[in-house]
Amino acid sequence: MMFTVFQVVPGVLPGVRAEVVEDARAYFEGVAESGVVLRGIYDVAGLRADADFMIWTHADTVEGLQAAYSGFRRCRLGRACTTVWSAAALHRPAEFNRSHIAAYVADEEPGQFVCVYPFNRSLEWYLLPDVERRRQLAEHGRAARAYPDVRANTVSSFGLSDYEWILAFEAPDPSRIVDMMRDLRATDARRHVRLETPFFSGPRTGLDTLVARLP
């Protein structure tokens, strides 16, 4: 999967934007025919000072994601943007809970609100005995059980980016993510987080609405 965050250059888009919307829509329809799935477009304006929107795609190959990214940058909307942040990750079986599958892999309906961020574990984490890592991850999982409507996507990014993991939490309302993230701070696994920024959060939106709001 790939998350790419964009900022629009103010004033570059025309005042009448119907053609921009249609061009972007035609592009995404073509991408779908190539096997790349658009999970969502998210409005992150105001929640970040340096970004306007984020695109979440997934495919069977990294090359497919790269082609989709490059193609978007050539469409009218993409040419009006600069890339703020981009990261790719590859779904792998969970270390201790093989039944845990990312929501997007299980083809669950996308959530209305998303929170995306990378994170790296402490240097000591991977040297802990398996039984201790298992205990801490089980405690972490129990803390999240009170939030069944928050769907998790925890995906490996080792060697694909500067990060070890990319996380995307999907929920019907941002308050659910905020409350869950606060509760997860009070677990032992929290001691083994070395990096967990930047955050990119926002509601899922349509092209018409997004383009109309852009500067």
HELIX and SHEET records of a PDB file:
HELIX    1   1 ALA A   18  GLU A   33  1                                  16    
HELIX    2   2 VAL A   62  ARG A   74  1                                  13    
HELIX    3   3 ARG A   76  ARG A   79  1                                   4    
HELIX    4   4 TRP A  125  LEU A  127  5                                   3    
HELIX    5   5 ASP A  130  ALA A  144  1                                  15    
HELIX    6   6 PRO A  174  LEU A  184  1                                  11    
HELIX    7   7 ASP A  188  HIS A  192  5                                   5    
HELIX    8   8 LEU A  207  ARG A  213  1                                   7    
SHEET    1   A 8 CYS A  81  ALA A  88  0                                        
SHEET    2   A 8 MET A   2  VAL A   8 -1                                        
SHEET    3   A 8 PHE A  53  HIS A  58 -1                                        
SHEET    4   A 8 VAL A  37  ASP A  43 -1                                        
SHEET    5   A 8 PHE A 200  THR A 205 -1                                        
SHEET    6   A 8 PHE A 113  ARG A 121 -1                                        
SHEET    7   A 8 TRP A 165  ALA A 171 -1                                        
SHEET    8   A 8 ARG A 151  SER A 156 -1                                        
SHEET    1   B 7 CYS A  81  ALA A  88  0                                        
SHEET    2   B 7 MET A   2  VAL A   8 -1                                        
SHEET    3   B 7 PHE A  53  HIS A  58 -1                                        
SHEET    4   B 7 VAL A  37  ASP A  43 -1                                        
SHEET    5   B 7 PHE A 200  THR A 205 -1                                        
SHEET    6   B 7 PHE A 113  ARG A 121 -1                                        
SHEET    7   B 7 VAL A 193  LEU A 195 -1                                        
END                                                                             
